[in-house]
Amino acid sequence: MSDAASYFIPARETEITTEIKRSRFIAQIAHCPGPEQAKVIIEQAQKKYPDARHHCWAYIACPPRSATAVRCFDAGEPSGTAGKPILNVLQHSHYGEIICVVSRYFGGIKLGAGGLIRAYSNSTQIAIEQLKVKEIVKLTSLQIQFPYCYESSIRHFLELQKISLRTADYQEKVIFDLELEHSEVHNTIMQLQNICKGQVEVLEHKS
C-alpha cells in the first residue's frame, strides 16, 4: 500500500508508568523515522532502566499505512504477550514514525498470558493518550516545461498557491522544478494547463 500523503508523528518523547499487581510497566514513546533510530532508542531504554526484567518494544518506522519498517519483540515474555499488543495499539493510533518501549519491573505476582497482553496494551494506550503529535505533509517534486510567454502568469500562480519553485532553467522553453503537497499535484497540473492553454508539459514527477 502506498504511503499516506500526510500523517502524524510524535512531537516529543512521552513516558508513563503504570502498576499492575505490583509489576511496574514504564512505557516510553518517541519519534522513530527508521530502524537505526529504533535500535538507538531501545538501547537508551535498556540503559535508563538496567534492572528491569523485560524491555519489550514495537515500532512503525515509516508512514502509518506502510509496512516497510514494522517490528515488535517480546524480550523474554511469553510469545505474543508483549510486542504484538504494543504494536496493535500503535497501529490503531494511525501515527507513523513511532516506537514504544515498555520496561517491566516484576512485582512477584504472575499475570498470566491474558494479563500480560492487557498490561502491555493498557500501558501503551495510556502513553498514546498523553502523546503530543505533529503533522507531516508528504511533498512531491514536479518538473514542468512551458513557453516563455506564460512565465509571469505561472510565477504569480505559484506565489498565490504557496508552491515552492526550487529551480528555473531557460532553454528553448522554461523549465520549472516545483515542490508541493502530494495531494495537490493533480489539481495543480490542471490549473497550470488552464493558464497555459494546454501547453504545459510534465517532464518529471517524483513522490
Contacts in CASP RR format, 6 or more apart in sequence:
PFRMAT RR
TARGET T0000
AUTHOR 0000-0000-0000
METHOD contacts of the structure
MODEL  1
MSDAASYFIPARETEITTEIKRSRFIAQIAHCPGPEQAKVIIEQAQKKYP
DARHHCWAYIACPPRSATAVRCFDAGEPSGTAGKPILNVLQHSHYGEIIC
VVSRYFGGIKLGAGGLIRAYSNSTQIAIEQLKVKEIVKLTSLQIQFPYCY
ESSIRHFLELQKISLRTADYQEKVIFDLELEHSEVHNTIMQLQNICKGQV
EVLEHKS
1 65 0 8 1.000
1 66 0 8 1.000
1 67 0 8 1.000
2 65 0 8 1.000
2 66 0 8 1.000
3 62 0 8 1.000
3 63 0 8 1.000
3 65 0 8 1.000
3 66 0 8 1.000
3 138 0 8 1.000
3 207 0 8 1.000
4 63 0 8 1.000
4 64 0 8 1.000
4 65 0 8 1.000
4 66 0 8 1.000
4 138 0 8 1.000
5 137 0 8 1.000
5 138 0 8 1.000
5 181 0 8 1.000
5 182 0 8 1.000
5 183 0 8 1.000
6 135 0 8 1.000
6 136 0 8 1.000
6 137 0 8 1.000
6 138 0 8 1.000
6 181 0 8 1.000
6 183 0 8 1.000
7 63 0 8 1.000
7 64 0 8 1.000
7 65 0 8 1.000
7 94 0 8 1.000
7 95 0 8 1.000
7 96 0 8 1.000
7 135 0 8 1.000
7 136 0 8 1.000
8 94 0 8 1.000
8 95 0 8 1.000
8 96 0 8 1.000
8 133 0 8 1.000
8 134 0 8 1.000
8 135 0 8 1.000
8 136 0 8 1.000
9 31 0 8 1.000
9 95 0 8 1.000
9 96 0 8 1.000
9 97 0 8 1.000
9 98 0 8 1.000
9 133 0 8 1.000
9 134 0 8 1.000
9 136 0 8 1.000
10 29 0 8 1.000
10 30 0 8 1.000
10 31 0 8 1.000
10 95 0 8 1.000
10 97 0 8 1.000
10 98 0 8 1.000
10 131 0 8 1.000
10 132 0 8 1.000
10 133 0 8 1.000
11 31 0 8 1.000
11 131 0 8 1.000
11 132 0 8 1.000
11 133 0 8 1.000
11 134 0 8 1.000
12 31 0 8 1.000
12 132 0 8 1.000
13 28 0 8 1.000
13 29 0 8 1.000
13 30 0 8 1.000
13 31 0 8 1.000
14 28 0 8 1.000
14 29 0 8 1.000
14 30 0 8 1.000
14 127 0 8 1.000
14 130 0 8 1.000
14 131 0 8 1.000
14 132 0 8 1.000
15 26 0 8 1.000
15 27 0 8 1.000
15 28 0 8 1.000
15 29 0 8 1.000
15 127 0 8 1.000
16 26 0 8 1.000
16 27 0 8 1.000
16 123 0 8 1.000
16 126 0 8 1.000
16 127 0 8 1.000
16 130 0 8 1.000
17 24 0 8 1.000
17 25 0 8 1.000
17 26 0 8 1.000
17 27 0 8 1.000
18 24 0 8 1.000
18 25 0 8 1.000
18 27 0 8 1.000
18 119 0 8 1.000
18 122 0 8 1.000
18 123 0 8 1.000
18 126 0 8 1.000
19 25 0 8 1.000
20 111 0 8 1.000
20 115 0 8 1.000
20 119 0 8 1.000
20 122 0 8 1.000
21 107 0 8 1.000
21 109 0 8 1.000
21 111 0 8 1.000
22 107 0 8 1.000
22 108 0 8 1.000
22 109 0 8 1.000
23 104 0 8 1.000
23 105 0 8 1.000
23 106 0 8 1.000
23 107 0 8 1.000
23 108 0 8 1.000
23 109 0 8 1.000
23 111 0 8 1.000
23 119 0 8 1.000
24 104 0 8 1.000
24 105 0 8 1.000
24 107 0 8 1.000
25 102 0 8 1.000
25 103 0 8 1.000
25 104 0 8 1.000
25 119 0 8 1.000
25 120 0 8 1.000
25 123 0 8 1.000
26 49 0 8 1.000
26 52 0 8 1.000
26 102 0 8 1.000
26 103 0 8 1.000
26 104 0 8 1.000
26 105 0 8 1.000
26 123 0 8 1.000
27 100 0 8 1.000
27 101 0 8 1.000
27 102 0 8 1.000
27 123 0 8 1.000
27 124 0 8 1.000
27 126 0 8 1.000
27 127 0 8 1.000
28 41 0 8 1.000
28 45 0 8 1.000
28 100 0 8 1.000
28 101 0 8 1.000
28 102 0 8 1.000
28 103 0 8 1.000
28 127 0 8 1.000
29 98 0 8 1.000
29 99 0 8 1.000
29 100 0 8 1.000
29 124 0 8 1.000
29 127 0 8 1.000
29 128 0 8 1.000
29 131 0 8 1.000
30 41 0 8 1.000
30 98 0 8 1.000
30 99 0 8 1.000
31 37 0 8 1.000
31 97 0 8 1.000
31 98 0 8 1.000
31 99 0 8 1.000
32 38 0 8 1.000
32 41 0 8 1.000
32 59 0 8 1.000
32 60 0 8 1.000
32 61 0 8 1.000
32 97 0 8 1.000
32 98 0 8 1.000
32 99 0 8 1.000
33 61 0 8 1.000
33 97 0 8 1.000
34 61 0 8 1.000
34 62 0 8 1.000
34 69 0 8 1.000
34 97 0 8 1.000
35 59 0 8 1.000
35 61 0 8 1.000
35 69 0 8 1.000
35 71 0 8 1.000
37 61 0 8 1.000
37 99 0 8 1.000
38 57 0 8 1.000
38 59 0 8 1.000
38 61 0 8 1.000
38 71 0 8 1.000
38 99 0 8 1.000
41 99 0 8 1.000
41 101 0 8 1.000
42 55 0 8 1.000
42 57 0 8 1.000
42 99 0 8 1.000
42 101 0 8 1.000
45 55 0 8 1.000
45 57 0 8 1.000
45 101 0 8 1.000
45 103 0 8 1.000
46 55 0 8 1.000
46 103 0 8 1.000
48 103 0 8 1.000
49 55 0 8 1.000
49 103 0 8 1.000
49 105 0 8 1.000
51 105 0 8 1.000
52 103 0 8 1.000
52 104 0 8 1.000
52 105 0 8 1.000
53 104 0 8 1.000
53 105 0 8 1.000
53 106 0 8 1.000
54 74 0 8 1.000
54 75 0 8 1.000
54 76 0 8 1.000
54 77 0 8 1.000
54 82 0 8 1.000
54 102 0 8 1.000
54 103 0 8 1.000
54 104 0 8 1.000
54 106 0 8 1.000
55 75 0 8 1.000
55 101 0 8 1.000
55 102 0 8 1.000
55 103 0 8 1.000
55 104 0 8 1.000
56 73 0 8 1.000
56 74 0 8 1.000
56 75 0 8 1.000
56 76 0 8 1.000
56 77 0 8 1.000
56 82 0 8 1.000
56 83 0 8 1.000
56 86 0 8 1.000
56 101 0 8 1.000
56 102 0 8 1.000
56 104 0 8 1.000
56 120 0 8 1.000
57 72 0 8 1.000
57 73 0 8 1.000
57 75 0 8 1.000
57 83 0 8 1.000
57 86 0 8 1.000
57 99 0 8 1.000
57 100 0 8 1.000
57 101 0 8 1.000
57 102 0 8 1.000
58 71 0 8 1.000
58 72 0 8 1.000
58 73 0 8 1.000
58 83 0 8 1.000
58 84 0 8 1.000
58 86 0 8 1.000
58 87 0 8 1.000
58 90 0 8 1.000
58 99 0 8 1.000
58 100 0 8 1.000
59 69 0 8 1.000
59 70 0 8 1.000
59 71 0 8 1.000
59 72 0 8 1.000
59 90 0 8 1.000
59 98 0 8 1.000
59 99 0 8 1.000
59 100 0 8 1.000
60 69 0 8 1.000
60 70 0 8 1.000
60 87 0 8 1.000
60 90 0 8 1.000
60 91 0 8 1.000
60 95 0 8 1.000
60 96 0 8 1.000
60 97 0 8 1.000
60 98 0 8 1.000
60 99 0 8 1.000
61 69 0 8 1.000
61 70 0 8 1.000
61 97 0 8 1.000
61 99 0 8 1.000
62 68 0 8 1.000
62 69 0 8 1.000
62 70 0 8 1.000
62 96 0 8 1.000
62 97 0 8 1.000
63 96 0 8 1.000
63 97 0 8 1.000
63 138 0 8 1.000
64 91 0 8 1.000
64 94 0 8 1.000
64 95 0 8 1.000
64 96 0 8 1.000
70 87 0 8 1.000
72 83 0 8 1.000
72 84 0 8 1.000
72 86 0 8 1.000
72 87 0 8 1.000
73 82 0 8 1.000
73 83 0 8 1.000
74 80 0 8 1.000
74 81 0 8 1.000
74 82 0 8 1.000
74 83 0 8 1.000
74 84 0 8 1.000
75 82 0 8 1.000
75 83 0 8 1.000
76 82 0 8 1.000
77 83 0 8 1.000
77 104 0 8 1.000
77 116 0 8 1.000
77 120 0 8 1.000
78 112 0 8 1.000
78 113 0 8 1.000
78 116 0 8 1.000
80 117 0 8 1.000
81 112 0 8 1.000
81 113 0 8 1.000
81 114 0 8 1.000
81 115 0 8 1.000
81 116 0 8 1.000
81 117 0 8 1.000
81 120 0 8 1.000
82 102 0 8 1.000
82 116 0 8 1.000
82 120 0 8 1.000
83 120 0 8 1.000
85 116 0 8 1.000
85 117 0 8 1.000
85 118 0 8 1.000
85 120 0 8 1.000
85 121 0 8 1.000
85 124 0 8 1.000
86 100 0 8 1.000
86 102 0 8 1.000
86 120 0 8 1.000
86 121 0 8 1.000
86 124 0 8 1.000
88 121 0 8 1.000
89 100 0 8 1.000
89 121 0 8 1.000
89 124 0 8 1.000
89 125 0 8 1.000
89 128 0 8 1.000
90 98 0 8 1.000
90 100 0 8 1.000
90 124 0 8 1.000
90 128 0 8 1.000
93 128 0 8 1.000
95 128 0 8 1.000
95 131 0 8 1.000
95 133 0 8 1.000
97 136 0 8 1.000
100 124 0 8 1.000
100 127 0 8 1.000
100 128 0 8 1.000
102 120 0 8 1.000
102 123 0 8 1.000
102 124 0 8 1.000
111 119 0 8 1.000
137 181 0 8 1.000
137 182 0 8 1.000
138 181 0 8 1.000
138 182 0 8 1.000
138 207 0 8 1.000
139 179 0 8 1.000
139 180 0 8 1.000
139 181 0 8 1.000
139 182 0 8 1.000
140 179 0 8 1.000
140 180 0 8 1.000
140 181 0 8 1.000
140 182 0 8 1.000
140 185 0 8 1.000
140 205 0 8 1.000
140 206 0 8 1.000
140 207 0 8 1.000
141 166 0 8 1.000
141 177 0 8 1.000
141 178 0 8 1.000
141 179 0 8 1.000
141 204 0 8 1.000
141 205 0 8 1.000
141 206 0 8 1.000
142 177 0 8 1.000
142 178 0 8 1.000
142 179 0 8 1.000
142 180 0 8 1.000
142 185 0 8 1.000
142 188 0 8 1.000
142 189 0 8 1.000
142 202 0 8 1.000
142 204 0 8 1.000
142 205 0 8 1.000
142 206 0 8 1.000
143 175 0 8 1.000
143 176 0 8 1.000
143 177 0 8 1.000
143 178 0 8 1.000
143 202 0 8 1.000
143 203 0 8 1.000
143 204 0 8 1.000
143 205 0 8 1.000
144 175 0 8 1.000
144 176 0 8 1.000
144 178 0 8 1.000
144 189 0 8 1.000
144 192 0 8 1.000
144 200 0 8 1.000
144 201 0 8 1.000
144 202 0 8 1.000
144 203 0 8 1.000
145 173 0 8 1.000
145 174 0 8 1.000
145 175 0 8 1.000
145 176 0 8 1.000
145 200 0 8 1.000
145 201 0 8 1.000
145 203 0 8 1.000
146 154 0 8 1.000
146 173 0 8 1.000
146 174 0 8 1.000
146 176 0 8 1.000
146 192 0 8 1.000
146 196 0 8 1.000
146 199 0 8 1.000
146 200 0 8 1.000
146 201 0 8 1.000
147 173 0 8 1.000
147 174 0 8 1.000
147 196 0 8 1.000
147 199 0 8 1.000
148 170 0 8 1.000
148 173 0 8 1.000
148 174 0 8 1.000
150 174 0 8 1.000
150 195 0 8 1.000
150 196 0 8 1.000
150 199 0 8 1.000
150 200 0 8 1.000
151 174 0 8 1.000
153 195 0 8 1.000
153 196 0 8 1.000
154 174 0 8 1.000
154 176 0 8 1.000
154 192 0 8 1.000
154 195 0 8 1.000
154 196 0 8 1.000
155 165 0 8 1.000
157 163 0 8 1.000
157 191 0 8 1.000
157 192 0 8 1.000
157 195 0 8 1.000
158 164 0 8 1.000
158 165 0 8 1.000
158 176 0 8 1.000
158 178 0 8 1.000
161 180 0 8 1.000
161 184 0 8 1.000
161 188 0 8 1.000
163 178 0 8 1.000
163 179 0 8 1.000
163 180 0 8 1.000
163 184 0 8 1.000
163 188 0 8 1.000
164 178 0 8 1.000
164 179 0 8 1.000
164 180 0 8 1.000
165 176 0 8 1.000
165 177 0 8 1.000
165 178 0 8 1.000
166 177 0 8 1.000
166 178 0 8 1.000
166 179 0 8 1.000
167 176 0 8 1.000
167 177 0 8 1.000
168 174 0 8 1.000
168 175 0 8 1.000
168 176 0 8 1.000
168 177 0 8 1.000
169 175 0 8 1.000
169 176 0 8 1.000
169 177 0 8 1.000
175 203 0 8 1.000
178 188 0 8 1.000
180 188 0 8 1.000
182 207 0 8 1.000
185 205 0 8 1.000
189 200 0 8 1.000
189 202 0 8 1.000
192 200 0 8 1.000
193 199 0 8 1.000
193 200 0 8 1.000
END
